[in-house]
Structure formats: C-alpha cells, structure tokens
Amino acid sequence: MSPVRTLNDPWRLGPLDVPNRVVLAPLAGIGNWFVRLQAKRYGAGMVVSEMVSSFGVHHANEKTCTEMLRIEPAERQGGPVAIQLFGQEPDVMRSAAARVAEAGADLIDLNMGCPVPKVCKTGAGAALIDDPDRAVAVARAAREGSKLPVTVKLRSGRKAGARDGFDLAHRLVDEAGVVAIGFHPRSAQVHHKGSPDLDLARALVESLNAPVILSGGMSDPDAITAAFEHTGCEAVMLARGALGNPWLFARLLGTRDEEPTTPEILEELEWVMQRAVEHLGERRAGRYLRKFYPWYVDRLGGSKALQAALQATDTVDQARAVLAGVDVLSAAA
C-alpha cells in the first residue's frame, strides 16, 4: 500500500528541494518580495513572483530590474523563490532569463496562461498555447539563458472545452526540458469563472513525465485538500484565495485551525503597510496599498463604509487613522 501523501511532505523540483506542497502562485501586479515573504512567514514551501516582462528585463528598464526582480534574503528561507517571466521572443527571453539568474532566483517560471487581451495580443501569455512551436522555443531559451530549472504555468486551453494546453504541457517537458507544469484547468476564455476541470488535471498528472502543480479555485482548505487528493498533483498553488488571507497557508499545513481575529488581521495589514513603504516610499505606497485594502476589509466583515474611507486615503498615515477606528471598535466588543 502506498503511503498517504500530505501537503506537509517535502518534494523535488528538478534539482531543488521544496519543504512542503503549498506554493504561492504568481499574482500579476501583486506578487512582489513582501507578498512572497508574507506567504513564507505562514508556511509556503515555494513562492513565485508577479509576472515580469522579459522585454523590460532585456532592455534594462529601471523599475523592472530594481523593483520587480528584488529578492529579499528573508524570503529565501523555507524554500525556493521563482521569478515569473512572460514574453514571446526566444532571444529576448534568453537574455532576460540570464538577468533573472544574476538577480538570484532559484528557478524561472514562464507565463503561458495569462488571458488578459493586452498580453495575448502581443503573442505572449495564453496566446502561446496557440503557437506551440514558439512556446517550446521560448521555454528552451529560458533554460539555456539562465541555466536554472524552468517551470511553465498553463491554462487548459484558449477556449472553453479546449485541451491544447494539456497537449502543450507534454511538449514543454519532452522537448524544452521544463521541470514542472503549473496547471490551471480552466480555459483562458472563462478567466476565473466556472469550476476547474479536476479530472483533466488528474489526466495530466497521470500522463506527464514531470510534477504538476495545481492552480485555480484554491480558497477553501477542505476543497484544496480534496483537489490535491483527487488529482494526485505534486503540489497546490494558492492565488486569489490567499489575498489578504495568508492564514490559508497555515491552515493547509496544519499549524492553525481557526480563522484570524480582528486584532490579528489589523496587525497583518500594518505589517503589509510597513513593507509597502519600505518597498516604494511613503508617497507611492499610499496609493499602491489601495489594491490591498479590500482583501483585508473582507476579512474584517466587508464594511462598505470602511472600504470607501480607505480608498479615499492618499497616505499610509491617513489609512492608519481610518483603521484605528476599527481597532477601537474591536477592543470595545
């Protein structure tokens, strides 16, 4: 009888050791160093960066290379750090991948699943599913340029019901030397709507000569565990379900059972705010954090008034003043 697998089990990703099977997914426009560090603080065994333009890296764009390729020493603890690149030109990808290796990434993840039109119209993201020869060439170039392990994040296909992403996964492993596939078993056409096709993910696991990391719809601990068991995937990848909810990592790994309290949520948001200032400075952080506030307000009960007040702030100190009222109400409850 085979031993029962758990999300706490270590595994191998090419030459890399990963201490558990819960991974932070690449989150476009979000997954900077402190978001990755937050996931590591709550137990993530591996983290992947936000989507980074291979052209931006290749042409040495200052913001791309200084902010988006930033890897903090603290986030290296507890497992590998991946930088995700997107792009459709093999030569550009080869150059960018070499720069990412110099920045200190442990591996490179390639985005071949982004459904956003402005990405796809360039031939990148999910558009590469329709051009498998180019997709293989891009993946091979990333591996050759970086000399690092390369993974690819894929959708099941461009259109609903399509399986061309499933077919491309095999070519990427067999022809380009990709060491794992991050598989989101929903088409690019539906974005995040509908239920992931877990049976298709299971078929990929059973047929692919490389680990499969399951993505899509990962928000409920029981459902995530069930999907892990049903598909036989190597690991699970948390994306939107972890926004404002780093406690999900801990719950999946059995280090926490209960939902966070109001003081814990406020303390975690303050940690995020401090890191945003460290990353961007006071002025930019004040506006940047507006995208973060809704996730934490949802955890606090979803007050529309609180949400509106935070969205009206321009500075971090203004946001702290708004949140101080929540803290007072919590203490009085």
N, C-alpha and C positions, 0 to 999 in steps of 0.2 A: 504494500500500500504506500502510495506517495505521501510524503509529509505534507501537512496542511500549510499553505503559504499564507503569510500575513503581510500587511503593509509595513510592518516593522523590519522585515527581513532585508539584509543587505543584498546587493546585486552588482553585476559587472556591466559597464557600458563601454565596449571596446576595451581599452587599457585602463579605464578608470574604475575605481571603487566608489559605489554610491551607498551610503549607510542605511537608507530606507527607501520605500517605494512611493513617496509622496513628493511631487515636484511642483514648483511654481511655474505656471505657463508663461510664455511671452505675452505681455499685455501692451499693445501699441499705445504709445504716448503716456504710459504709466510706469512700466517696469524698470525704473531707474535703480541705482545702487541701494537707496534706503528702503525701497519697496521690497527688493530682494533680501536685504538684511532683515527686515521685519519678518519675512517668511522663514528665514533661517532661525531667528530667535524663537519661533514657535515650532520648530522641528523639521522644516522642509529638508529633504535629503539632497536636493539639487534645485538650482534656480536658473531661470532663463531671462535674459534682458528683454526690454522693449524692442520692437522692430527698428533696425538701424539701416539706413540706406547705404548700399555698397558704393554708390556713386559719391555720396557725401564723404565716406571714408577715403575712397580713392583720390578724390580731389582735395583732401585735407581740409574740409570745412571745419572751422574752429569749434563751433558749437557741437557738431557731431563728434569730433575727436576728443574734446575735453570733457563734455558733459555726458554724452551717450555711451562712450567707451570707458567711463570711470568705473573702476572696480575697487572697492574698499577692502583693506586687509581683513576686517572683521567678518565680511560676508564669505570669505574663503573657508571659514571654519564649518565643519559639519557637512561637507560635500562639495561637488564641483559647481563652478559658475560658467554658464554658457552665454555667449553673445549671439543674438539672432540677427542675421543679415537678410536683406531682400534685394533683388535685382535680377536682370535678365541677360546681362552680358558676361560671358565666361571670363574674358580678360580683365574686366573691371572687378569681378568677384575674386579672381585670383589675387589681385593687388590688395583689395580690401581685406581679404582673409589673412594675408600676411601681416597687415597692420593690426588686426584684431589679436593675432598671436603675440605680437610685440606688446600689446596692452595687458597681456597676462591672462587671457581667457583659457579655461581648461578645455573647452570644446566650442565648436561653432554649430549653431542651429540655423537652418535655412527656411525662410518662409515661402511655402508654395501653397498656401491655403487662404491668404487674405482675400476676402471677397469685395473689398472697397473699390469702387469703379476707378478712382484716380490712381490706384496702384495697378489694377488689372489692365487698364488701357495702355500702360507702358509695356505690357508683356510680362510683368512680374506678378508675384503673389499667386493666386489661384489660376491666373491665365497660363502659367507654366504647365498646368495639368493638360491643357490642350496642345502643348508643344513638348512631348516627352523627350525628344532628342535633345532639345535645348536644355530641358530640365536636368537631364543626365550630365550634359556638358558643364552646366553651372555648378552642380554638386561636385563633379570631379575637379573642377578648377578650385573650388573652396578647399578641398582636401589637399591638393597639390600646393596651393599657395600658403596654407597655414601649417601644414604638417601636423595638424590636430585632428582628433576624431570629429566627424561631421554627422549631424542628425538632420532630419528634414521633418517639418510639420506640414501635414497634408490634410485636405478635405477628401471626402469620399468621391467627389466629382464636382464639375462646374454646375450642372443642372440637377434638379430633383430626380432621384432614381438612377442617376449615373453611377458607374463603378470605375471610371477611368483613373481616379486617384488610387484606388485599390491596385489596379494594374501597374501604375507608375511606381508605386512603392516597391514592387519586386524589381523593376529595372534599376531603381536608385541603389538598392542594396547589391544586386548582382553585377551591375556594370560600373557604378560610380564608387563603390566601396563605402556607402553610408552605413554607419554602425547601429542606427536605430531609427524608427519612424514614430513621430508623434502623430497620432491618427485621430481626427475629429470626424466621426462617422455621420456627418450631415453635409449636404451639398453647399457649395458657396452661394447658390441661388437663395436658399432659405435663411442664410446668416445664422441666427441663434434660435430660430423658430422650430417647433416640432421636436420630436424625441430622437435622440441619436440612435442609429441602427446598430445596436449592440451585437446582433447576430453577424453583421458584416465585419465588425471589429474582431469578433471571435474567429471568423474565417481567415482574416488577415493574420492573426496570431498563429493559427494552425498551419499556414502556408508559407509564412515569411521566414527567411533564414537570418533573422535579426530580432532584437527586442521591439515590442510595440508599446508605446506609452499612450494610454487612452486619455482623450480630451473631449470636452463638450458636455454641458449639463451637470457639472460637478459642483453641487451645492449642499446636498443633504448627506450627512455621514452614512446613514444606513444604505441609501441608494448608491453611494460611491462604492461602499464595500461590496454590495451586491453586484455592481457592474464589474468590479475587479475580479470577483469570483466567477461570474458568468463568462467573461471574455477570455480569462486566462492571461490577460496582459501583464507585462513586466512591471508596470508602474502606472499611477494615475497622475494627471496633470490638472491642477486647480487654476482656474482663470477668474471669471467674474464672481464665482462663488466665494472667493477669498477676499474680494474688495471690501475693505472695512471690517473684515472678519478673519483676521489671522488665527483666531482661536480654532478655526476649522482644521488647521494642520494638527494642532494638539489633540483635538478630539479624535481624528482619524488614527493617530498614533497611540491613543490610549493614555495620554498624560493629563487629560482633562475630560470631565464628563458633563459639566454644567455650562450653561450659557453665561457670557460675561455680565457682570453687574454694571450699573451706570458709572460708578467711580472708575472701574477698570476701562470702560470704553473711553471715558474722558481722558484718563491717563495715557491711553494708547494714542489717542488723537493728538494730545500735546506732544508726545514723542515724535509723531509724524511731522507736526508743525515745526518743531525744533530742527529736524533733519532737513526739511524743505528750505529753511533759512540758511542752514549750513551749505546746502547744495546750490541755491540760486541767489542768496542775499535777501535782505528784508523786502525790498521793493517788488521783485519778481515773485517771491514766494507768496505774497499776499494774494495775488491774483491766481497764481498756479494752483493754490490749495482749494479754490472753489470747486474743482472737479472731485476733490476728495471728500468734502463735507457731506454730500448726500449719502454716501455709503455709511458714514458713522451716525448721521441723523436717523437713518433707517433702523440702526441697532438701538437707538435711543427712543424709538417709538414712532418715528416718522412725522414729527410735528411740522406742519406746513409753515407755521409762523417762525419756528426756529430755522427752517431751511431758508426762508426768504431773508431773514436777518443775516444769516451767514453769507448768502450770495450778494448781499448789499455791501459787504465789507471790502475795503481796499488794502488793509494791512493785517498782519498777523495779530497785532495787539488789539485791533478792533474785534477780530474774531474771538480772541481770548475773553474780551469783555462780554461778548454775547454768551459764550459758553459758561462764564462764571455764574450767570443766572441759572443755568441748568444744574450746576454743582450745588447751588444754594437750595434749589427745589429738591434735589436728591437727598441732601443732608436732612431736610425737614421732613421727608417722607417716612 
